[in-house]
């Protein structure tokens, strides 16, 4: 089965409908949205549509949605990713479990769940669509036992929760969500919410503001940072648990930002089981000690690119830099640090501020980095140079905007990287789409994308699909 779906949306660069914001949900912070309709709507016919980008693949059930107050086929309806990363639709019974899995943390997926229990054909009573295409292969399919005219709790006067299961009391979701729509009384096809891009063939979103939402339908676009539970269709807003304006992101299905790749089993990554949280931007834990590196969801073969890392108090043995993509395929990526001869790797070592290229260390800031320092990484893939800044001062008199005093790198595709030795590292990074850095980050690149502590050098851009598609990434 396909693990990285080729048709998944890794960010549209079309000039059509743009989605401005998403909501970052985090299990470690027990974040969720909730509301209870004041009156009953249509419990038999409804549609749920949403876009999501997963950020943690951890072998734990993660609930996206739950309606209902108790575990029965008429009083519970849930949507979740299962322990094996399938997409599951359940009540007390399990109705559908996909055959394929969803482990691509570089992609935005669009899910449409179309429900009409009045239909005379059992298999038509629940239908699932992913990226505009009906899902037809299931490891579990119990729709034949779903009673005609079954009343689900959706649109009823019971709790509707996005982000976890109230009945199970845990299993919070990790990922970004946007364009969440619920239609009361209408069983809609995915073409109400998206369309295939005429140039790329990729499924992209449409403006849904003109749809008929019905009595208890709603539309969450997450554009109001002061009220992330705002129902943009005019209905009752959702209440928020542990969600603030800081959880608003610009990483969306029309501009997909780089994050750290959370499932190291997909490629030839380290076996140290690194974990990430905060929208795939915080390096969280690992097993064992010894040098190991992580890599992100986007690479670049041209253009000029910028990101930031915040130094942690336990970061003395960390390095921040970049690695040729080819080294990932050779399983050398985990050895990116000053003690291994990995051709093309380059980084600044937190212990003494030196710049290392392969095994050679020289120059740099002349002193150890301190907790709270912001390290800026600027890589010029037009002139094959790498620059390092500490709190916006470029070491070795580097001038990335002017193209002078940069370190030479190999003329081949690169990715940003960070490298770690200990198990105690907690490291916040910022590619521009979302970051948990406590610092103010209001600077964009010259195209208006990203949100950085310091302004990127002139000509250097945030790693996101719009920039990558237009600037040689």
Secondary structure, DSSP 8 states (H G I E B T S, - for coil): --SS-TTSBS----SS-----EEEE-GGGT-EEEEE-SS---SSEEEEEEEEEE----SS-EEEEEEESSSSTTTEEEEEE-TTS-EEEESSSEEEEESS----TT-BEEEEEEEETT-SSGGGSEEEEETTEE---EEEE-GGGS-TT---STTSSSEEEESSBTTTTB----EEEEEEEEEES----GGGTEEE-TTT--EEE---TTS---SS-EEE----TT-TT--TTSS---EEES--GGGEES-BTTB-B--B---GGGTT--SS--EEETTTTEEEE-SS-S-EEEEBS--BSSSEEEEEEE--TT-TT-EEEEEEHHHHHTT-GGG-STTS--TT-EEEETTT--EEETTEEE-SSSS---TT-EEEEEEETTTTEEEEEETTEEGGG-BTTTTBS-EE--SS-EEEEEEE-SS---EEEE-SS----SS---B--TTS---BSS---TT-B--BHHHHHHTT-
